[in-house]
Amino acid sequence: MKNKNNDKPLTGTALIKETCRRIRVVRSYWDAHNKRACRGERDKALALYESLNETEREKVPQVLRVWLRYRSEKYFGEGRTPPGGGR
């Protein structure tokens, strides 16, 4: 098992890599139609992405940035009806 140091916050390249990893996990949950897990993981990915400065954000692949922004606004945004409300 890997030894992880969770006592230090991520910075620089490690933060960018973790952000990309989280977005890829969100996409895999989305593709598997696991929307509840997707929602929770998306919140974490978005928080990491928003903690990046402008130059670090440019290092996140554009495909991942566009996907995160599109899904966040269209399916999880403020104007969306909350899940489970119609039943």
Beta strands, then each sheet from edge to edge (+ up, - down):
end
